[in-house]
Amino acid sequence: MVTKSSRRPAEAPESTGLAALTKLAAVSHEILERELRATIAALEGQALRFEMVIDNISQGICFFGADERLILSNRRYAEIYRIVPEQLQPGLTLGEIVERRVAAGTSAMAADAYLALARSVNSSTTSRIWTANIADGRTIQVCHQPMPDGGWVSTHEDITEFTANRLIADERISLQTLIDWVPGYLWVKDTESRFVVVNKALASDSGREKTSDMIGLTDFDLHAPELAQKFRLIEQNVLNSGQPMIDEEEFVVDASGAGKWLSSTKVPLHNVQNEIFGLVGIAHDITVRKQADVLRDGQAHILEMIAMSAPLEDVLDRLMRLVESQLTGIFGSVLLLDKDGSHLRHGAAPSLVKDYTNAIDGIAIGPKVGSCGTAVYRREPVIVTDVMQDPLWEDYRELVAVYGYRSCWSTPILSHQGAVLGVFAMYSMTVRGPAEAETRLIDFTTRIAGIAIERKLAEDQIHFMANHDVLTGLPNRALLEDRLSQAVLYAQRYDRWVTVVFIDLDNFKLVNDTLGHNAGDELLKTVASRMVECVRATDTVVRLGGDEFVIVLFDQPTNVDRISETLQTIRAAIAAPVHIEEHHLRTTASIGIANYPKDGASPKTLLANADAAMYRAKELGRDNFQFYAPEFNSRAHEKFVLQEELRNALARSEFALLYQPQVDLRSGRVFAVEALIRWNHPTLGVVSPMTFIPTAEETGLIVPIGDWVLHEACRQNKAWQDAGLPPMTVCVNVSARQFRERNLVGRVVNALKDSGLEARYLELEVTESLIMQDIELAVATMNELQALGVQISIDDFGTGYSSLSALKTFPVARLKIDKSFINDLAADENDQAVTSAVISLGQKLNMRVIAEGVETDDQVAFLLKNNCDEMQGFHFSRPVSAQDIEKLLNHKN
């Protein structure tokens, strides 16, 4: 029993250990297997999570080994390139993937080119980023990172939207930068007139530091309610009507308080559905232009005021207001130099305090009289920047300090000849000198003020000259009527007399002819001053012209003897010797007297009757005086009345022109008209030129009358041309008195210039006898006229005494055969001989020949037979009005 039991224990440990090892190995294997499965599961879970992470990344990711085979890619990679994810299994080569991309249309380039690019990048050790624009319009950004083992990892991102957004952002930044560069205002508003976009200029002038500070604001946040409401209504009209507002002028006040004029354009904005969703506006500052317009318009208005003879104080006041409208904080003033040349008088200062302008009115000029008095004294600008410190204002500081004026810049106003007329000053409340703009305005203002002041002085002088005789300084005919009218009114009221004394110096022409006009002028001045000394200050001595004078004795007693005493005194004063150089002259006078009311109740009648009495004194041997009696020289009375009425005829527009056609005998064409004057007398009717032309010649009135004829004829001819009538010549007669005028050529030039008529359509007719008075002067004048292009013809040819040698030197285009040779042309052989001779003579001298006064067919037949060029007369037409000329020519055409 013991033996058996002892062997079992010995065997047992071996088998037990082996079993234990086996069991331990099994357990270890189980543990290892369990751990491996756990590790695998963990790795698989980790891989799954990694895969899920990769698949959820917004970028496409792919891993490639050194053999260019795909190790891993996510779903986004497949989506980016439009490849089914199941087709992108690990192990695919890069080439196979590229072929799939090409097939899907998502490759940026051909397969070979892409493979070459990838290999080139992968051969480097640095990463590379590029963008690829694929065929479907998307932009892909690729980041390629080589790996140390020869493989690589790359990310692919669709940046199409990002690029677009970035582009939009860049565009908005660029747009804001661009609109900020716009020099004017630019903005966009929505339909509620809220700012959506503004540029820097608008934001800055609106008091905002940034443009973003303006977004959402309206005009009510920026402007006064009335102005904001006005803008709102305009914009609502644009939005509702869909019609833009183009270049409208608007006035605004910016944040600094400065007023500005803008030229604004506001245009509605439409979306793709053509709906209005806002408006865009642009405006540029036109303040400078507006001020220039105001200055130009103001200057034109002031010049018009000057031309229309507006009162000088009104012109200067308007000028000062214009200057002040151009500047800020400036007060303008004009002081005028008075007649004594030593004091300054108030001219205009609309904005200066009245007490101040009253205080300096009449201030004397001098070397230390403020700015203005000193400027006139020195005849140069005086710029005082601080009146409280400048020594020129030492005596006037207390005066000016009350009103706060601190600087004063004064400039003398000069005439075109350099004479001082006054001074212009600019006052400012600040201590400073003039800016450039103010200096320009000073120059402008002094020029305009100078024109205005000089024009006023000239008008005063012209008024004096118009009413006074230049030689003697006595009142003239124009003033006589007024003085005499006043005297008559006074006499009517107080039952007194008025005495009109008509004086004509005897043999005065002899003094001029023997001693010359200078001696004659001295005699006239001496006699005039003596007559003034013989009468009272209330009486009037008038020089009518030449050697004729009129004295109006005012407020006379009803006593002829007292009047005779005065006349004897005047007569003796005239007859007293006159010493001129070495000559002792004595002159006498023929004197006529008419008394109101016995000899006439009106000034005109009194003058006419005094003139008639004077002629009676001449008839009685001169050197005496005669009182008017009705039987005195009625013819002289009529002549005087005619002269007076003739003087007024021009002013009353009583003259008119008729026109008689001139006809080409061969063609029958009207090629010219002769202008013929008629006087439409208010009571006598139509007065023949034969009645009034001699009187006009005698009195010299033919010069202004002839000037009127010349201007009116040229004007009418140009009017016919403008109305479409065929161009023709207008012929105007020139009298001997006109022809002797030194400025005849100038008068012709003025008539042509004023009418716009070309010189070739004007012909002047001069008489044969006129030319022969002074052939040398006549030829010179005609040459000047011909140089202008004006034609010359000889009127009434055959009645004078010109020689053939003289005739051939005349620059004459036509000869006019006097009608005295035409009247009996059909029957009178002598007239026929003269007429045919004149025709032949004229044509051989290369002149055209026209016959005037042609009335019958027989006369026309003779003229045609003898090759006369032209005719004029009743046979074709009487002298007719301008309107009838138009009808006649239109009928002929």
JOFENKA-V276477 format. One record per pair of residues at least 24 apart in sequence whose ideal C-beta (glycine too) atoms are under 7 Angstrom apart, sorted by sequence separation. I is the first residue (numbers start at 0). J is the second residue. D is the distance in whole Angstrom. If there is no record, write none. Layout:
I;J;D
I;J;D
This chain:
68;92;6
81;105;5
93;117;6
107;131;3
121;145;5
138;162;5
193;217;6
243;267;7
261;285;6
297;321;4
367;391;6
383;407;5
404;428;7
405;429;6
406;430;6
566;590;7
589;613;5
591;615;7
611;635;5
654;678;6
655;679;6
67;92;6
80;105;4
107;132;6
192;217;5
259;284;6
260;285;5
403;428;5
405;430;5
406;431;6
408;433;5
423;448;6
591;616;6
610;635;6
611;636;5
653;678;6
785;810;5
67;93;4
107;133;5
192;218;7
241;267;5
260;286;5
369;395;5
382;408;5
566;592;7
590;616;6
653;679;5
763;789;6
765;791;7
767;793;5
69;96;7
106;133;7
259;286;5
294;321;7
323;350;6
421;448;7
589;616;4
653;680;7
738;765;6
814;841;4
838;865;5
105;133;5
237;265;5
319;347;5
343;371;6
381;409;5
589;617;4
653;681;7
705;733;7
761;789;5
762;790;4
763;791;6
764;792;5
765;793;6
766;794;5
767;795;6
771;799;6
781;809;6
782;810;6
838;866;6
105;134;7
222;251;7
238;267;6
260;289;4
319;348;7
320;349;6
343;372;7
380;409;7
420;449;6
598;627;5
607;636;5
610;639;5
705;734;6
758;787;5
759;788;5
765;794;7
766;795;5
767;796;6
771;800;6
781;810;5
821;850;5
838;867;5
63;93;6
104;134;5
105;135;7
121;151;5
237;267;6
319;349;5
380;410;4
648;678;6
733;763;5
758;788;3
762;792;6
764;794;4
771;801;6
778;808;6
821;851;7
822;852;6
825;855;7
831;861;7
835;865;5
104;135;6
234;265;6
293;324;6
294;325;6
315;346;5
316;347;4
410;441;5
421;452;6
729;760;7
733;764;7
738;769;6
758;789;5
767;798;7
768;799;4
770;801;7
774;805;6
778;809;7
821;852;5
315;347;4
343;375;7
379;411;7
420;452;4
589;621;5
592;624;6
607;639;5
676;708;6
705;737;5
728;760;5
729;761;6
730;762;5
731;763;6
732;764;5
733;765;5
767;799;3
814;846;5
816;848;7
821;853;6
825;857;4
316;349;5
378;411;6
408;441;7
412;445;5
420;453;6
591;624;7
607;640;6
701;734;5
727;760;7
728;761;7
731;764;7
766;799;7
813;846;6
818;851;5
825;858;6
241;275;6
587;621;6
589;623;7
590;624;4
591;625;6
592;626;5
593;627;4
674;708;6
702;736;6
726;760;6
728;762;5
730;764;6
735;769;5
767;801;5
812;846;6
813;847;5
814;848;5
815;849;5
816;850;5
818;852;3
824;858;5
290;325;6
312;347;6
374;409;4
410;445;5
414;449;6
533;568;5
587;622;4
592;627;7
701;736;5
702;737;6
811;846;6
812;847;7
813;848;7
816;851;7
374;410;6
375;411;6
412;448;5
413;449;6
533;569;5
591;627;7
701;737;6
744;780;7
797;833;6
813;849;6
815;851;6
825;861;7
238;275;6
334;371;6
370;407;4
374;411;5
412;449;5
699;736;7
709;746;7
713;750;5
717;754;5
735;772;7
743;780;6
747;784;6
807;844;6
821;858;6
824;861;6
369;407;7
370;408;7
371;409;5
415;453;7
674;712;4
696;734;6
702;740;6
709;747;7
713;751;6
717;755;5
806;844;7
192;231;6
336;375;6
370;409;4
414;453;5
507;546;4
530;569;6
533;572;5
717;756;4
744;783;5
748;787;7
770;809;7
238;278;6
358;398;6
412;452;6
603;643;6
696;736;5
706;746;6
710;750;5
714;754;4
716;756;6
744;784;6
747;787;7
797;837;6
237;278;6
378;419;6
709;750;5
713;754;4
796;837;6
192;234;5
504;546;4
530;572;7
738;780;7
747;789;6
503;546;6
529;572;4
710;753;6
713;756;4
234;278;6
375;419;6
503;547;5
529;573;7
710;754;7
716;760;6
385;430;5
502;547;7
188;234;7
384;430;6
502;548;4
645;691;6
355;402;5
375;422;5
384;431;6
526;573;6
190;238;6
206;254;3
374;422;5
384;432;5
501;549;6
502;550;7
713;761;6
204;253;4
205;254;6
500;549;7
645;694;6
204;254;6
352;402;5
382;432;6
470;520;6
499;549;7
500;550;4
641;691;7
645;695;6
654;704;7
371;422;5
382;433;7
764;815;7
471;523;6
499;551;6
500;552;7
525;577;5
642;694;6
656;708;7
371;424;5
470;523;6
471;524;5
641;694;6
654;707;6
370;424;6
470;524;6
473;527;6
497;551;7
498;552;4
570;624;6
646;700;6
649;703;6
497;552;7
522;577;6
645;700;6
649;704;6
656;711;6
672;727;7
674;729;6
471;527;4
497;553;7
638;694;7
642;698;6
656;712;6
671;727;5
674;730;7
482;539;4
498;555;5
522;579;7
670;727;6
671;728;4
672;729;6
673;730;4
674;731;5
497;555;6
521;579;5
566;624;5
649;707;6
669;727;7
670;728;7
671;729;7
672;730;7
495;554;5
496;555;4
656;715;7
671;730;6
79;139;6
495;555;6
496;556;7
526;586;7
496;557;5
518;579;5
479;541;4
522;584;6
728;790;7
730;792;7
732;794;7
478;541;7
498;562;5
522;586;7
474;539;6
476;541;7
486;551;6
489;554;6
475;541;6
500;566;7
473;540;5
474;541;5
475;542;6
476;543;5
486;553;5
473;541;6
483;551;5
514;582;6
473;542;5
482;551;6
479;549;6
471;542;5
468;542;4
510;584;7
346;421;6
351;426;7
79;155;5
79;157;6
76;155;6
343;422;7
507;586;7
505;586;7
195;277;7
504;586;5
505;587;5
65;148;6
336;419;6
505;588;6
65;149;3
336;420;6
504;588;5
505;589;6
65;150;5
335;420;7
336;421;5
503;588;6
64;150;4
190;276;6
335;421;4
502;588;5
503;589;5
63;150;5
190;277;6
334;421;6
62;150;7
63;151;5
189;277;5
333;421;6
334;422;5
502;590;5
188;277;6
501;590;7
62;152;5
187;277;6
188;278;6
333;423;5
500;590;6
501;591;4
671;762;7
61;153;6
187;279;5
332;424;5
500;592;6
60;154;5
186;280;5
331;425;6
332;426;7
498;592;6
499;593;5
59;154;7
58;154;5
59;155;4
185;281;5
329;425;5
330;426;4
498;594;5
58;155;6
184;281;7
58;156;5
183;281;6
184;282;4
329;427;6
496;594;5
497;595;4
183;282;5
328;427;6
496;595;6
183;283;3
328;428;6
182;283;7
183;284;6
328;429;7
490;595;6
499;605;5
499;606;6
329;437;7
487;595;6
501;609;4
500;609;7
501;610;5
499;609;4
503;613;6
326;437;6
501;612;7
501;613;4
326;440;7
325;440;6
333;448;6
487;602;6
505;621;4
335;452;7
505;622;6
322;440;6
484;602;5
483;602;4
322;444;5
480;602;6
483;605;7
318;444;6
318;447;6
318;448;6
315;448;6
315;451;6
314;451;5
311;451;6
311;452;7
311;455;4
305;450;6
301;447;6
305;451;5
298;447;7
305;454;5
308;458;6
724;885;7
722;885;7
724;888;5
715;881;5
719;885;7
661;849;6
664;862;6
673;871;7
664;863;6
664;867;6
675;878;5
664;868;6
664;869;6
663;869;6
664;870;6
662;869;6
661;869;6
662;870;6
661;871;5
659;871;6
672;884;6
662;875;5
660;875;6
660;876;5
659;876;6
659;877;7
659;878;4
669;888;6
658;878;6
657;878;4
658;879;6
657;879;6
669;891;7
657;880;6
658;881;6
658;884;5
660;887;7
